[in-house]
Amino acid sequence: MSTLAHTMMTTARSADSGLAGPGELDRYPYADAPVGGRVGLPVWDTDPELGRGGRRSAGNRGRGLHGQLVQQLGQMIVSGDLGADRPLVPEEIGQRFEVSRTVVRESLRVLEAKGLVSARPNVGTRVRPVSDWNLLDQDIIEWRAFGPQRDDQRRELSELRWTIEPLAARLAAGHGREEVQQRLSDMVEIMGHAMGQGDALTFARADSEFHSLLIQIAGNRMLEHLSGIVSAALQVSGGPVTGCERPNEASLTHHGRIVDALAGGDGAAAEAAMRQLLMIHPEVERVVPGPR
């Protein structure tokens, strides 16, 4: 096993889950809980420019009380508990969650940047309708996936991946530097070792890194901007699934074929292998039909 694989698997098993403790903002038990057993992503021992899309950005929500409050309010808005045009009074929020005005103010700013709320003079802060939300925001993707819109969110993510990833695989053929090709090979190696040990967490992390890196080397900056969406999709468990979400030999084989096609500069083969990967499981056909 490579040093990278060993480091990743060790980190995955020992990482802290980040669960809220008693008395903290824990109305929603999944507020900071790992999705499908996930915990904080590992520190990757590589060039910081490689695989950055596979890491969950801590800056999206912040940490501590501020981060927890963003989580709580965001989930309440997305779930419909706080409906459109509902006024949000900072003083009431501070009292309910026992946090300072500063924490409330900063949390509302984060939610405003995501399009969930708006703040206007003489009107105050109000919840915005779904049509105004930044539905490509990774937090909103996660919140929708665990709320009343869960089925729509998972279907939409599957459809989006089907649109993005085969194209990215075709474009990436021949574009990758040697170290990038090695990085992709490392991810496949890690996935293989993780699958052999029944370590679904490490498999998922390597899988997320693989797909994010593939999009980043496609040479299309607009596609690269969407790499975080693919990471979010891979982190959302349940619902319609793809081959990436169930560790098995077929999934590993198709990942390996993608790497081989990229190394050989064969865009058509890379695209075909990606389509096969995304269509391993029959239930996916109900989400995105295969090409006729």
C-alpha positions in Angstrom: 0.0 0.0 0.0 1.3 3.5 -0.8 2.1 6.0 1.9 -0.8 8.2 0.7 -3.3 5.3 1.0 -2.1 4.4 4.5 -2.3 8.1 5.6 -5.7 8.5 4.2 -7.2 5.4 5.7 -5.6 6.1 9.1 -7.0 9.6 9.1 -10.4 8.5 8.1 -10.8 6.1 11.0 -9.6 8.5 13.6 -11.2 11.8 12.5 -13.6 13.6 14.9 -17.3 13.5 14.0 -18.0 17.1 15.0 -21.3 16.3 16.6 -22.9 19.0 18.7 -22.8 18.3 22.4 -25.6 18.5 25.0 -27.2 21.9 25.3 -25.8 23.1 21.9 -27.8 24.0 18.9 -29.0 20.5 18.2 -32.7 20.7 17.4 -31.9 18.9 14.1 -29.9 15.8 15.1 -28.2 15.8 11.7 -27.1 19.4 12.0 -23.4 18.6 12.1 -23.6 14.9 12.0 -21.7 13.0 9.4 -23.7 12.0 6.3 -23.9 8.3 5.8 -21.1 7.9 8.4 -19.0 10.7 7.0 -16.7 12.8 9.2 -14.4 15.7 8.5 -12.4 15.1 5.3 -8.7 14.2 5.7 -5.7 16.4 5.2 -4.4 15.5 1.8 -0.6 15.2 1.5 -0.4 16.7 -2.0 0.0 19.9 -3.9 -2.7 22.2 -2.5 -3.8 23.0 -6.1 -4.7 19.3 -6.6 -7.9 17.9 -5.4 -9.1 21.1 -3.7 -12.6 20.5 -4.8 -12.7 17.2 -2.8 -12.4 19.1 0.5 -15.4 20.5 2.3 -14.8 24.2 2.8 -14.8 25.1 6.5 -15.3 28.7 5.4 -18.8 28.1 4.1 -20.4 28.0 7.5 -17.6 28.9 9.9 -17.1 27.1 13.2 -18.4 27.1 16.7 -21.7 28.8 17.5 -21.7 30.8 14.3 -21.4 27.7 12.2 -24.0 25.9 14.2 -26.5 28.7 13.9 -26.0 28.9 10.2 -26.7 25.2 10.0 -29.8 25.5 12.2 -31.4 28.4 10.4 -30.4 27.1 7.0 -32.1 23.8 7.7 -35.2 25.4 9.1 -35.5 27.6 6.0 -34.9 24.8 3.5 -37.3 22.5 5.3 -40.0 25.0 5.2 -40.2 25.6 9.0 -39.3 29.2 8.2 -41.4 29.9 5.1 -40.9 32.5 2.4 -41.3 36.1 3.5 -41.1 35.1 7.2 -39.4 37.9 9.2 -36.3 37.0 11.1 -35.8 39.1 14.2 -32.2 39.0 15.4 -33.2 39.6 19.0 -35.6 36.7 19.0 -33.1 34.4 17.3 -30.5 35.3 19.9 -32.8 34.5 22.7 -34.0 31.3 21.3 -30.6 29.9 20.6 -28.8 31.7 23.4 -26.2 33.4 21.2 -25.0 36.9 21.0 -26.2 39.6 18.5 -22.8 39.4 16.8 -23.2 35.6 16.2 -26.7 36.2 14.8 -25.7 39.1 12.6 -22.8 37.1 11.1 -24.9 34.1 10.6 -27.6 36.0 8.8 -24.9 37.5 6.5 -23.9 34.0 5.5 -27.5 33.0 4.8 -28.0 36.2 2.8 -25.0 35.4 0.6 -26.6 32.0 -0.1 -29.8 33.8 -1.2 -31.9 32.3 1.7 -32.7 35.7 3.3 -32.6 39.3 2.4 -32.1 42.3 4.7 -33.5 45.7 3.7 -33.8 49.0 5.6 -37.2 49.6 7.2 -38.2 46.0 6.3 -35.7 43.9 8.2 -34.5 40.4 7.4 -36.9 38.1 5.7 -36.8 34.6 4.2 -36.6 34.6 0.4 -38.5 32.2 -1.9 -36.9 29.1 -3.3 -36.5 30.8 -6.7 -33.9 33.2 -5.1 -31.8 30.5 -3.4 -28.3 29.7 -4.7 -29.2 26.0 -5.4 -25.6 25.3 -6.4 -24.3 26.2 -2.9 -22.9 23.1 -1.3 -24.7 23.7 2.0 -28.0 24.2 0.4 -27.5 21.0 -1.6 -26.9 19.2 1.6 -29.8 20.8 3.5 -32.2 20.0 0.6 -31.1 16.4 0.5 -32.2 15.9 4.1 -35.5 17.9 4.0 -38.8 17.6 2.2 -37.2 18.2 -1.1 -34.8 15.3 -0.7 -36.1 13.3 -3.7 -36.0 16.2 -6.1 -32.5 17.2 -4.8 -31.1 13.7 -5.4 -32.7 13.4 -8.8 -31.4 16.8 -9.9 -27.9 16.0 -8.7 -27.9 12.7 -10.6 -29.1 14.5 -13.7 -26.4 17.2 -13.3 -23.6 14.6 -12.8 -24.7 12.8 -16.0 -24.4 16.1 -17.9 -21.1 17.2 -16.4 -18.9 14.2 -15.8 -18.8 12.4 -19.1 -18.0 15.7 -20.8 -15.3 16.4 -18.2 -13.8 13.0 -18.8 -13.6 13.5 -22.6 -12.0 16.9 -22.2 -9.5 15.8 -19.5 -8.0 13.2 -21.8 -4.4 14.2 -22.6 -4.7 17.4 -20.5 -3.4 16.0 -17.2 0.2 16.6 -16.0 2.1 13.5 -14.9 1.6 14.3 -11.2 -2.2 14.6 -11.8 -2.3 11.3 -13.6 -0.4 9.8 -10.6 -2.9 11.4 -8.2 -5.8 9.8 -10.0 -4.1 6.4 -9.9 -3.4 6.9 -6.2 -7.2 7.5 -5.7 -8.0 4.2 -7.5 -5.4 2.4 -5.4 -6.8 3.9 -2.2 -10.4 2.9 -3.2 -9.2 -0.7 -3.8 -7.5 -1.0 -0.5 -10.5 0.6 1.3 -13.0 -1.7 -0.4 -10.9 -4.7 0.6 -11.0 -3.6 4.2 -14.6 -2.7 4.2 -13.7 1.0 4.8 -16.5 2.8 3.1 -15.5 6.2 4.5 -12.0 6.2 3.0 -13.5 4.8 -0.3 -15.9 7.7 -0.4 -13.2 10.3 0.2 -10.9 8.9 -2.5 -13.9 8.8 -4.8 -14.8 12.4 -4.2 -11.2 13.4 -4.7 -11.0 11.5 -8.0 -14.1 13.1 -9.5 -13.3 16.6 -8.4 -9.8 16.4 -9.8 -11.0 14.9 -13.0 -13.3 17.9 -13.6 -10.5 20.4 -12.6 -8.1 19.0 -15.3 -10.7 19.2 -18.0 -9.4 22.6 -19.1 -12.8 24.3 -18.8 -13.0 26.8 -16.0 -16.8 26.9 -16.0 -16.8 23.1 -15.5 -14.2 23.4 -12.8 -16.5 25.8 -11.0 -19.0 23.0 -10.7 -16.6 20.5 -9.2 -17.9 21.3 -5.7 -21.4 20.3 -6.8 -20.1 16.8 -7.7 -18.4 16.5 -4.4 -21.6 17.5 -2.6 -23.5 14.9 -4.7 -21.1 12.2 -3.7 -21.5 13.2 -0.1 -25.3 12.9 -0.1 -26.3 9.3 0.6 -29.6 7.6 -0.1 -32.0 8.1 -3.0 -31.1 7.2 -6.5 -27.5 6.0 -6.5 -24.6 5.7 -9.0 -21.8 3.2 -9.1 -19.7 5.7 -7.1 -21.9 5.4 -4.0 -21.6 1.7 -3.6 -18.1 0.3 -3.3 -17.8 -2.7 -5.5 -15.5 -4.3 -8.1 -17.4 -2.9 -11.0 -17.1 0.7 -9.7 -13.4 0.2 -9.1 -12.9 -1.3 -12.6 -14.6 1.7 -14.3 -12.5 4.2 -12.3 -9.4 2.3 -13.5 -10.6 2.4 -17.1 -11.1 6.1 -16.9 -7.5 6.6 -15.7 -6.2 4.4 -18.5 -8.1 6.3 -21.1 -6.9 9.6 -19.8 -3.3 8.5 -19.8 -3.7 7.3 -23.4 -5.4 10.6 -24.4 -8.5 8.7 -25.6 -11.3 11.1 -24.9 -14.1 8.9 -26.3 -13.0 5.9 -24.1 -12.8 8.1 -21.0 -16.3 9.4 -21.7 -17.7 6.0 -22.3 -16.1 4.6 -19.1 -17.6 7.5 -17.1 -21.1 6.8 -18.5 -20.7 3.1 -17.6 -19.6 4.1 -14.1 -22.6 6.3 -13.6 -25.0 3.6 -14.9 -23.8 0.6 -12.9 -27.0 0.2 -10.9 -30.4 -0.4 -12.6 -32.2 2.2 -10.5 -30.2 5.0 -12.0 -32.1 4.3 -15.3 -35.2 5.8 -13.6 -33.2 9.0 -13.0 -31.3 9.4 -16.2 -32.0 7.0 -19.1 -29.0 5.7 -20.9 -28.2 6.8 -24.4 -30.4 5.2 -27.1 
